Protein backbone atom coordinates (compact mmCIF):
# COMPACT_ATOMS: atom_id res chain seq x y z
CA UNK A 1 0.00 0.00 0.00
CA UNK A 2 2.87 2.34 0.83
CA UNK A 3 4.46 1.53 -2.51
CA UNK A 4 1.22 2.32 -4.33
CA UNK A 5 0.88 5.65 -2.52
CA UNK A 6 4.45 6.57 -3.39
CA UNK A 7 3.90 5.70 -7.05
CA UNK A 8 0.66 7.71 -7.11
CA UNK A 9 2.35 10.71 -5.49
CA UNK A 10 5.20 10.56 -8.00
CA UNK A 11 2.77 10.27 -10.91
CA UNK A 12 0.80 13.27 -9.66
CA UNK A 13 4.03 15.26 -9.32
CA UNK A 14 4.88 14.56 -12.97
CA UNK A 15 1.28 15.33 -13.93
CA UNK A 16 1.36 18.70 -12.16
CA UNK A 17 4.66 19.53 -13.87
CA UNK A 18 3.30 18.67 -17.33
CA UNK A 19 -0.05 20.40 -16.72
CA UNK A 20 1.49 23.69 -15.64
CA UNK A 21 4.09 23.53 -18.41
CA UNK A 22 1.29 23.15 -20.95
CA UNK A 23 -1.46 25.39 -19.61
CA UNK A 24 0.56 28.33 -18.29
CA UNK A 25 1.84 29.31 -21.72
CA UNK A 26 0.54 31.74 -24.37
CA UNK A 27 0.42 28.92 -26.93
CA UNK A 28 -2.21 27.08 -24.89
CA UNK A 29 -4.55 30.06 -25.31
CA UNK A 30 -4.10 29.76 -29.06
CA UNK A 31 -4.78 26.04 -28.79
CA UNK A 32 -7.90 26.73 -26.74
CA UNK A 33 -9.19 29.12 -29.39
CA UNK A 34 -8.10 26.99 -32.35
CA UNK A 35 -11.67 25.71 -33.01
CA UNK A 36 -12.60 29.29 -33.83
CA UNK A 37 -10.18 29.15 -36.73
CA UNK A 38 -11.66 25.83 -37.84
CA UNK A 39 -15.17 27.25 -37.60
CA UNK A 40 -14.09 30.39 -39.46
CA UNK A 41 -12.53 28.43 -42.32
CA UNK A 42 -15.60 26.18 -42.43
CA UNK A 43 -17.96 29.14 -42.63
CA UNK A 44 -15.90 30.82 -45.34
CA UNK A 45 -15.74 27.58 -47.32
CA UNK A 46 -19.48 26.93 -47.00
CA UNK A 47 -20.32 30.51 -47.97
CA UNK A 48 -18.09 30.26 -51.02
CA UNK A 49 -19.63 26.93 -52.02
CA UNK A 50 -23.15 28.23 -51.43
CA UNK A 51 -22.47 31.34 -53.49
CA UNK A 52 -21.07 29.27 -56.33
CA UNK A 53 -23.99 26.83 -56.19
CA UNK A 54 -26.80 29.34 -55.83
CA UNK A 55 -25.38 32.13 -57.96
CA UNK A 56 -27.03 30.67 -61.04
CA UNK A 57 -30.20 29.65 -59.23
CA UNK A 58 -30.79 33.24 -58.09
CA UNK A 59 -31.16 34.27 -61.73
CA UNK A 60 -33.52 31.43 -62.70
CA UNK A 61 -37.21 32.10 -63.19
CA UNK A 62 -40.39 30.15 -63.59
CA UNK A 63 -43.04 31.85 -65.72
CA UNK A 64 -46.82 31.62 -65.76
CA UNK A 65 -48.60 33.09 -68.77
CA UNK A 66 -52.01 34.10 -67.45
CA UNK A 67 -54.45 36.99 -67.88
CA UNK A 68 -54.69 39.81 -65.36
CA UNK A 69 -57.82 38.46 -63.65
CA UNK A 70 -55.98 35.27 -62.60
CA UNK A 71 -52.67 36.88 -61.68
CA UNK A 72 -53.79 37.73 -58.13
CA UNK A 73 -54.82 34.12 -57.43
CA UNK A 74 -51.56 32.79 -58.86
CA UNK A 75 -49.51 35.13 -56.70
CA UNK A 76 -51.46 34.19 -53.53
CA UNK A 77 -51.14 30.45 -54.20
CA UNK A 78 -47.45 30.78 -55.01
CA UNK A 79 -46.83 32.59 -51.73
CA UNK A 80 -48.38 29.74 -49.76
CA UNK A 81 -46.73 26.95 -51.74
CA UNK A 82 -43.30 28.38 -51.06
CA UNK A 83 -43.77 27.53 -47.38
CA UNK A 84 -44.22 23.86 -48.40
CA UNK A 85 -41.65 23.40 -51.16
CA UNK A 86 -38.36 23.91 -49.29
CA UNK A 87 -36.09 22.64 -52.07
CA UNK A 88 -34.40 25.79 -53.48
CA UNK A 89 -34.47 24.39 -57.02
CA UNK A 90 -38.26 23.96 -56.81
CA UNK A 91 -39.00 27.57 -56.07
CA UNK A 92 -37.17 30.03 -58.31
CA UNK A 93 -38.74 33.46 -58.46
CA UNK A 94 -42.14 33.47 -60.16
CA UNK A 95 -42.81 35.77 -63.06
CA UNK A 96 -46.31 36.31 -64.47
CA UNK A 97 -46.60 37.43 -68.11
CA UNK A 98 -49.75 38.54 -69.88
CA UNK A 99 -50.74 36.52 -72.97
CA UNK A 100 -49.53 38.10 -76.19
CA UNK A 101 -50.81 36.38 -79.31
CA UNK A 102 -49.98 32.66 -79.37
CA UNK A 103 -49.19 31.50 -75.77
CA UNK A 104 -47.34 28.40 -77.01
CA UNK A 105 -45.02 30.45 -79.19
CA UNK A 106 -44.60 32.96 -76.35
CA UNK A 107 -43.58 30.17 -73.98
CA UNK A 108 -41.06 28.68 -76.40
CA UNK A 109 -39.59 32.14 -77.01
CA UNK A 110 -39.07 32.58 -73.25
CA UNK A 111 -37.20 29.27 -72.99
CA UNK A 112 -35.05 30.12 -76.01
CA UNK A 113 -34.24 33.65 -74.84
CA UNK A 114 -30.69 34.48 -73.74
CA UNK A 115 -31.81 37.53 -71.75
CA UNK A 116 -33.50 35.58 -68.97
CA UNK A 117 -32.83 32.12 -67.53
CA UNK A 118 -36.26 30.46 -67.64
CA UNK A 119 -36.52 26.98 -66.17
CA UNK A 120 -40.17 26.24 -66.94
CA UNK A 121 -43.21 28.00 -68.41
CA UNK A 122 -46.91 27.29 -67.77
CA UNK A 123 -49.60 28.47 -70.15
CA UNK A 124 -53.17 27.59 -71.09
CA UNK A 125 -56.16 26.85 -68.90
CA UNK A 126 -55.24 25.88 -65.35
CA UNK A 127 -57.59 22.87 -65.50
CA UNK A 128 -55.39 21.35 -68.24
CA UNK A 129 -52.22 23.44 -68.36
CA UNK A 130 -49.29 23.10 -70.75
CA UNK A 131 -45.84 23.17 -69.17
CA UNK A 132 -42.62 23.60 -71.11
CA UNK A 133 -39.40 23.02 -69.20
CA UNK A 134 -35.67 22.81 -69.72
CA UNK A 135 -34.01 19.40 -69.60
CA UNK A 136 -32.76 19.94 -66.04
CA UNK A 137 -35.93 21.56 -64.68
CA UNK A 138 -38.03 18.54 -63.71
CA UNK A 139 -38.51 19.84 -60.15
CA UNK A 140 -39.56 23.29 -61.33
CA UNK A 141 -42.11 21.73 -63.70
CA UNK A 142 -43.55 19.73 -60.80
CA UNK A 143 -43.88 22.93 -58.81
CA UNK A 144 -45.81 24.59 -61.64
CA UNK A 145 -48.07 21.52 -61.84
CA UNK A 146 -48.95 21.86 -58.14
CA UNK A 147 -49.38 25.60 -58.59
CA UNK A 148 -51.95 25.05 -61.35
CA UNK A 149 -53.85 22.45 -59.29
CA UNK A 150 -54.07 24.76 -56.26
CA UNK A 151 -55.16 27.69 -58.44
CA UNK A 152 -58.04 25.57 -59.75
CA UNK A 153 -59.09 24.72 -56.20
CA UNK A 154 -58.94 28.37 -55.19
CA UNK A 155 -61.04 29.38 -58.22
CA UNK A 156 -63.68 26.79 -57.40
CA UNK A 157 -63.80 28.01 -53.80
CA UNK A 158 -64.15 31.59 -55.00
CA UNK A 159 -61.23 32.86 -52.92
CA UNK A 160 -57.57 33.74 -53.33
CA UNK A 161 -56.56 32.16 -50.02
CA UNK A 162 -56.07 28.42 -49.62
CA UNK A 163 -57.12 26.54 -46.49
CA UNK A 164 -54.87 27.15 -43.51
CA UNK A 165 -54.99 24.40 -40.90
CA UNK A 166 -54.38 25.09 -37.23
CA UNK A 167 -50.97 23.62 -36.38
CA UNK A 168 -50.01 23.04 -32.76
CA UNK A 169 -46.53 22.01 -31.62
CA UNK A 170 -46.58 19.30 -28.94
CA UNK A 171 -43.56 18.58 -26.78
CA UNK A 172 -43.26 14.82 -26.35
CA UNK A 173 -42.33 13.95 -22.78
CA UNK A 174 -41.03 10.46 -23.57
CA UNK A 175 -37.87 9.51 -25.34
CA UNK A 176 -38.09 8.75 -29.04
CA UNK A 177 -36.25 6.15 -31.08
CA UNK A 178 -34.94 8.75 -33.53
CA UNK A 179 -33.78 10.99 -30.68
CA UNK A 180 -31.90 8.14 -29.04
CA UNK A 181 -30.30 7.08 -32.33
CA UNK A 182 -29.14 10.62 -33.06
CA UNK A 183 -27.76 11.03 -29.54
CA UNK A 184 -25.98 7.66 -29.83
CA UNK A 185 -24.26 8.59 -33.07
CA UNK A 186 -23.30 12.08 -31.91
CA UNK A 187 -21.90 10.63 -28.68
CA UNK A 188 -19.62 8.26 -30.58
CA UNK A 189 -18.58 10.88 -33.09
CA UNK A 190 -18.04 13.54 -30.40
CA UNK A 191 -15.67 11.29 -28.42
CA UNK A 192 -13.86 10.31 -31.62
CA UNK A 193 -13.43 13.93 -32.70
CA UNK A 194 -12.22 15.11 -29.31
CA UNK A 195 -9.71 12.28 -28.87
CA UNK A 196 -8.46 12.67 -32.44
CA UNK A 197 -7.88 16.39 -31.91
CA UNK A 198 -6.51 16.32 -28.36
CA UNK A 199 -4.57 13.09 -27.92
CA UNK A 200 -2.04 13.81 -30.66
CA UNK A 201 -0.33 16.52 -28.59
CA UNK A 202 1.08 13.81 -26.30
CA UNK A 203 3.32 12.52 -29.09
CA UNK A 204 5.10 15.78 -29.71
CA UNK A 205 5.66 16.49 -26.02
CA UNK A 206 7.05 13.00 -25.40
CA UNK A 207 9.30 13.09 -28.44
CA UNK A 208 10.61 16.53 -27.49
CA UNK A 209 11.45 15.46 -23.94
CA UNK A 210 13.10 12.34 -25.22
CA UNK A 211 15.33 14.30 -27.59
CA UNK A 212 16.23 16.69 -24.74
CA UNK A 213 17.02 13.76 -22.40
CA UNK A 214 14.38 15.04 -19.94
CA UNK A 215 12.59 11.71 -19.92
CA UNK A 216 15.80 9.92 -18.99
CA UNK A 217 16.36 12.31 -16.08
CA UNK A 218 12.82 11.70 -14.86
CA UNK A 219 13.22 7.95 -15.27
CA UNK A 220 16.35 8.06 -13.12
CA UNK A 221 14.46 9.70 -10.24
CA UNK A 222 10.99 8.18 -10.60
CA UNK A 223 9.79 4.73 -11.75
CA UNK A 224 9.10 4.84 -15.46
CA UNK A 225 5.49 3.67 -15.05
CA UNK A 226 4.85 6.65 -12.74
CA UNK A 227 6.40 8.97 -15.32
CA UNK A 228 4.13 7.64 -18.05
CA UNK A 229 1.01 7.74 -15.86
CA UNK A 230 1.89 11.25 -14.70
CA UNK A 231 2.32 12.48 -18.26
CA UNK A 232 -0.96 10.86 -19.20
CA UNK A 233 -2.82 12.57 -16.33
CA UNK A 234 -1.17 15.92 -17.03
CA UNK A 235 -2.13 15.78 -20.71
CA UNK A 236 -5.67 14.78 -19.76
CA UNK A 237 -5.90 17.76 -17.41
CA UNK A 238 -5.21 20.19 -20.24
CA UNK A 239 -7.61 18.29 -22.52
CA UNK A 240 -10.32 18.39 -19.85
CA UNK A 241 -9.85 22.15 -19.51
CA UNK A 242 -10.32 22.45 -23.27
CA UNK A 243 -13.47 20.31 -23.20
CA UNK A 244 -14.98 22.21 -20.23
CA UNK A 245 -14.38 25.55 -21.93
CA UNK A 246 -16.02 24.56 -25.21
CA UNK A 247 -18.66 22.42 -23.52
CA UNK A 248 -19.90 25.46 -21.60
CA UNK A 249 -20.12 27.43 -24.85
CA UNK A 250 -21.88 24.65 -26.78
CA UNK A 251 -24.38 24.10 -23.95
CA UNK A 252 -25.62 27.68 -24.40
CA UNK A 253 -25.92 27.54 -28.19
CA UNK A 254 -29.62 26.41 -28.18
CA UNK A 255 -30.55 29.74 -26.61
CA UNK A 256 -29.54 31.49 -29.82
CA UNK A 257 -31.10 28.97 -32.26
CA UNK A 258 -34.48 29.36 -33.98
CA UNK A 259 -37.46 27.80 -32.22
CA UNK A 260 -37.79 24.66 -34.38
CA UNK A 261 -34.09 23.82 -34.28
CA UNK A 262 -33.88 24.50 -30.56
CA UNK A 263 -36.87 22.19 -30.01
CA UNK A 264 -35.17 19.42 -31.98
CA UNK A 265 -31.98 19.83 -29.96
CA UNK A 266 -34.05 19.81 -26.80
CA UNK A 267 -35.69 16.57 -27.91
CA UNK A 268 -32.27 14.96 -28.24
CA UNK A 269 -31.37 16.26 -24.79
CA UNK A 270 -34.60 14.84 -23.36
CA UNK A 271 -33.81 11.50 -24.93
CA UNK A 272 -30.52 11.14 -23.07
CA UNK A 273 -30.84 12.93 -19.72
CA UNK A 274 -28.20 13.96 -17.15
CA UNK A 275 -26.88 10.41 -16.59
CA UNK A 276 -25.85 10.27 -20.21
CA UNK A 277 -23.81 13.45 -19.79
CA UNK A 278 -21.87 11.88 -16.92
CA UNK A 279 -21.31 8.68 -18.90
CA UNK A 280 -20.17 10.73 -21.89
CA UNK A 281 -17.50 12.41 -19.77
CA UNK A 282 -16.44 9.07 -18.31
CA UNK A 283 -16.13 7.41 -21.73
CA UNK A 284 -14.31 10.42 -23.14
CA UNK A 285 -11.84 10.04 -20.27
CA UNK A 286 -11.29 6.36 -21.05
CA UNK A 287 -11.02 6.96 -24.80
CA UNK A 288 -8.55 9.77 -24.28
CA UNK A 289 -6.48 7.73 -21.83
CA UNK A 290 -6.35 4.72 -24.15
CA UNK A 291 -5.53 6.72 -27.25
CA UNK A 292 -2.99 8.93 -25.48
CA UNK A 293 -1.33 5.90 -23.93
CA UNK A 294 -0.76 4.52 -27.43
CA UNK A 295 0.57 7.87 -28.64
CA UNK A 296 2.70 8.12 -25.51
CA UNK A 297 4.37 4.83 -26.27
CA UNK A 298 4.80 5.81 -29.90
CA UNK A 299 6.41 9.12 -28.96
CA UNK A 300 8.73 7.34 -26.54
CA UNK A 301 9.88 4.77 -29.08
CA UNK A 302 10.07 6.96 -32.20
CA UNK A 303 13.44 8.58 -32.63
CA UNK A 304 12.61 11.25 -35.21
CA UNK A 305 9.64 13.31 -36.37
CA UNK A 306 9.56 11.27 -39.57
CA UNK A 307 9.04 8.09 -37.58
CA UNK A 308 6.26 9.78 -35.60
CA UNK A 309 4.50 10.84 -38.80
CA UNK A 310 4.83 7.36 -40.27
CA UNK A 311 3.34 5.80 -37.15
CA UNK A 312 0.59 8.40 -36.79
CA UNK A 313 -1.07 7.51 -40.11
CA UNK A 314 -1.90 3.86 -39.31
CA UNK A 315 -3.06 4.85 -35.82
CA UNK A 316 -5.38 7.48 -37.31
CA UNK A 317 -6.75 4.94 -39.80
CA UNK A 318 -7.26 2.57 -36.86
CA UNK A 319 -9.22 5.31 -35.06
CA UNK A 320 -11.52 5.72 -38.06
CA UNK A 321 -12.10 1.98 -38.02
CA UNK A 322 -13.13 2.21 -34.37
CA UNK A 323 -15.52 5.03 -35.26
CA UNK A 324 -17.05 2.82 -37.96
CA UNK A 325 -17.65 0.04 -35.44
CA UNK A 326 -19.17 2.45 -32.94
CA UNK A 327 -21.39 4.06 -35.60
CA UNK A 328 -22.72 0.64 -36.55
CA UNK A 329 -23.36 -0.09 -32.87
CA UNK A 330 -25.25 3.21 -32.55
CA UNK A 331 -27.65 2.27 -35.33
CA UNK A 332 -27.88 -1.46 -34.49
CA UNK A 333 -27.96 -1.92 -30.70
CA UNK A 334 -28.31 -5.72 -31.06
CA UNK A 335 -25.95 -8.08 -32.87
CA UNK A 336 -22.52 -9.63 -32.61
CA UNK A 337 -20.79 -6.66 -34.29
CA UNK A 338 -22.17 -4.37 -31.60
CA UNK A 339 -21.06 -6.78 -28.87
CA UNK A 340 -17.57 -6.93 -30.38
CA UNK A 341 -17.39 -3.12 -30.58
CA UNK A 342 -18.41 -2.82 -26.92
CA UNK A 343 -15.86 -5.42 -25.76
CA UNK A 344 -12.86 -4.49 -27.92
CA UNK A 345 -10.86 -2.07 -25.72
CA UNK A 346 -10.16 0.67 -28.26
CA UNK A 347 -13.70 0.84 -29.67
CA UNK A 348 -15.40 0.17 -26.34
CA UNK A 349 -15.57 3.82 -25.14
CA UNK A 350 -17.23 4.97 -28.37
CA UNK A 351 -19.62 2.01 -28.61
CA UNK A 352 -20.57 2.17 -24.93
CA UNK A 353 -21.21 5.91 -25.20
CA UNK A 354 -23.66 5.07 -27.99
CA UNK A 355 -25.18 2.36 -25.77
CA UNK A 356 -25.64 4.96 -23.02
CA UNK A 357 -28.11 6.76 -25.28
CA UNK A 358 -29.89 3.57 -26.43
CA UNK A 359 -30.12 1.58 -23.18
CA UNK A 360 -30.93 2.83 -19.65
CA UNK A 361 -29.19 0.05 -17.67
CA UNK A 362 -26.22 1.25 -15.64
CA UNK A 363 -24.46 -1.98 -14.67
CA UNK A 364 -23.00 -2.63 -18.18
CA UNK A 365 -21.41 0.82 -18.08
CA UNK A 366 -19.79 0.21 -14.70
CA UNK A 367 -18.38 -3.05 -16.02
CA UNK A 368 -17.21 -1.40 -19.25
CA UNK A 369 -15.49 1.47 -17.43
CA UNK A 370 -13.60 -1.00 -15.22
CA UNK A 371 -12.63 -3.02 -18.31
CA UNK A 372 -11.37 0.09 -20.12
CA UNK A 373 -9.45 1.31 -17.06
CA UNK A 374 -7.72 -2.07 -16.93
CA UNK A 375 -6.61 -1.66 -20.52
CA UNK A 376 -5.35 1.85 -19.85
CA UNK A 377 -3.08 0.38 -17.19
CA UNK A 378 -1.99 -2.44 -19.51
CA UNK A 379 -1.24 -0.05 -22.38
CA UNK A 380 0.78 2.35 -20.23
CA UNK A 381 2.71 -0.51 -18.60
CA UNK A 382 3.56 -2.08 -21.96
CA UNK A 383 4.64 1.31 -23.36
CA UNK A 384 6.87 1.95 -20.33
CA UNK A 385 8.49 -1.48 -20.53
CA UNK A 386 9.09 -1.16 -24.27
CA UNK A 387 10.68 2.23 -23.67
CA UNK A 388 12.86 0.84 -20.88
CA UNK A 389 14.04 -2.13 -22.93
CA UNK A 390 14.28 -0.44 -26.30
CA UNK A 391 15.77 2.92 -25.31
CA UNK A 392 17.09 3.15 -21.78
CA UNK A 393 18.85 -0.21 -21.58
CA UNK A 394 20.17 -0.23 -25.12
CA UNK A 395 21.08 3.45 -25.31
CA UNK A 396 18.64 4.23 -28.13
CA UNK A 397 18.59 3.32 -31.81
CA UNK A 398 21.43 5.65 -32.79
CA UNK A 399 23.72 4.23 -30.14
CA UNK A 400 22.95 0.67 -31.23
CA UNK A 401 23.85 1.55 -34.83
CA UNK A 402 27.08 3.19 -33.71
CA UNK A 403 27.98 0.16 -31.59
CA UNK A 404 27.30 -2.20 -34.46
CA UNK A 405 29.41 -0.09 -36.83
CA UNK A 406 32.39 -0.05 -34.43
CA UNK A 407 32.17 -3.80 -33.95
Residue pairs with C-beta under 8 A, 6 or more apart in sequence:
7 223
7 225
7 226
7 229
8 226
10 222
10 223
10 226
10 227
10 230
11 226
11 227
11 229
11 230
11 233
12 230
12 233
13 222
13 230
14 218
14 222
14 226
14 227
14 229
14 230
14 231
14 233
14 234
15 229
15 230
15 231
15 232
15 233
15 234
15 237
16 234
17 230
17 234
18 205
18 230
18 231
18 234
18 235
19 233
19 234
19 237
19 238
22 28
22 205
22 234
22 235
22 238
23 237
23 238
23 241
28 238
31 201
31 242
32 241
32 242
32 245
35 246
54 88
56 117
57 88
57 89
57 92
59 117
60 92
60 93
60 117
60 118
60 119
60 140
61 92
61 93
61 94
61 95
61 116
61 117
61 118
61 119
62 92
62 93
62 94
62 95
62 118
62 119
62 120
62 121
62 122
62 140
62 143
62 144
63 94
63 95
63 96
63 97
63 107
63 110
63 118
63 120
63 121
63 122
64 74
64 94
64 95
64 96
64 97
64 121
64 122
64 123
64 144
64 147
65 96
65 97
65 98
65 99
65 103
65 106
65 107
65 121
65 122
65 123
66 74
66 96
66 97
66 98
66 99
66 123
66 126
67 98
67 99
68 98
70 126
70 151
70 155
71 96
72 160
73 151
73 154
73 155
73 160
74 94
74 96
74 147
74 151
75 94
75 96
76 154
76 160
76 161
76 162
77 147
77 150
77 151
77 154
77 160
77 162
78 94
78 147
80 150
80 161
80 162
81 91
81 143
81 146
81 147
81 150
82 91
85 91
85 143
85 146
87 139
89 139
89 140
90 139
90 140
90 142
90 143
91 143
92 119
92 140
97 106
97 110
99 106
99 123
100 106
103 123
103 124
103 130
104 123
104 130
106 123
107 121
107 123
107 130
107 132
108 132
110 116
110 118
110 121
111 118
111 121
111 132
111 133
111 134
118 134
119 133
119 134
119 136
119 137
119 140
120 131
120 132
120 133
120 134
120 137
120 140
120 141
120 143
120 144
121 131
121 132
121 133
122 129
122 130
122 131
122 144
122 147
122 148
123 129
123 130
123 132
124 130
126 148
126 151
126 152
126 155
127 152
129 144
129 145
129 148
131 141
131 144
131 145
133 140
133 141
150 162
153 162
154 160
154 161
154 162
169 263
171 263
172 267
172 270
173 270
175 270
175 271
176 267
176 271
179 267
179 268
179 270
179 271
179 272
180 271
180 272
180 357
180 358
181 330
181 331
181 357
181 358
182 268
182 271
183 268
183 271
183 272
183 276
183 357
184 329
184 330
184 331
184 353
184 354
184 355
184 356
184 357
184 358
185 327
185 330
185 331
185 354
186 268
187 272
187 276
187 280
187 283
187 330
187 350
187 353
187 354
187 356
187 357
188 323
188 326
188 327
188 329
188 330
188 350
188 351
188 353
188 354
189 323
189 327
190 280
190 284
191 280
191 283
191 284
191 287
191 349
191 350
191 353
192 287
192 319
192 322
192 323
192 326
192 350
194 239
194 243
194 284
194 287
194 288
195 284
195 287
195 288
195 291
195 319
196 316
196 319
198 239
198 242
198 243
198 288
199 235
199 239
199 288
199 291
199 292
199 295
200 295
200 312
201 235
201 238
202 231
202 232
202 235
202 292
202 295
202 296
202 299
203 295
203 296
203 298
203 299
203 302
203 308
203 312
204 299
204 308
205 231
205 235
205 299
206 215
206 231
206 295
206 296
206 299
206 300
207 299
207 302
207 305
207 308
209 215
209 218
210 216
210 299
210 300
210 391
215 227
215 300
216 392
218 227
219 227
219 388
219 392
222 230
224 384
224 385
224 387
224 388
224 392
225 380
225 381
225 384
227 384
228 293
228 296
228 300
228 380
228 383
228 384
228 387
229 380
231 296
232 289
232 292
232 293
232 296
232 376
232 380
235 292
236 285
236 288
236 289
236 292
239 288
240 285
243 284
254 262
254 265
254 266
255 262
257 265
271 357
272 356
272 357
275 356
275 362
276 356
276 357
279 352
279 353
279 356
279 365
280 353
280 356
282 365
282 369
283 349
283 350
283 352
283 353
283 356
283 369
283 372
284 349
284 353
286 348
286 349
286 369
286 372
286 373
286 376
287 349
287 350
289 372
289 373
289 376
290 345
290 346
290 349
290 372
290 375
290 376
290 379
291 319
291 346
293 376
293 379
293 380
293 383
294 315
294 379
294 383
295 315
296 380
296 383
297 379
297 380
297 382
297 383
297 384
297 386
297 387
298 308
298 311
298 312
298 315
299 308
300 383
300 386
300 387
300 391
301 383
301 386
301 387
301 390
301 391
302 308
302 311
303 396
303 397
303 398
318 346
321 347
322 341
322 344
322 346
322 347
322 350
323 350
325 337
325 340
325 341
325 344
325 347
325 350
325 351
326 341
326 347
326 350
326 351
326 353
326 354
327 354
328 337
328 338
328 341
329 337
329 338
329 341
329 342
329 350
329 351
329 354
329 355
330 351
330 354
330 357
330 358
332 338
333 355
333 358
333 359
338 351
341 347
341 348
341 350
341 351
342 348
342 351
342 352
342 355
342 364
342 368
343 371
345 371
345 372
345 375
348 368
348 371
348 372
349 372
352 364
352 365
352 368
355 364
355 365
356 365
391 397
394 400
395 403
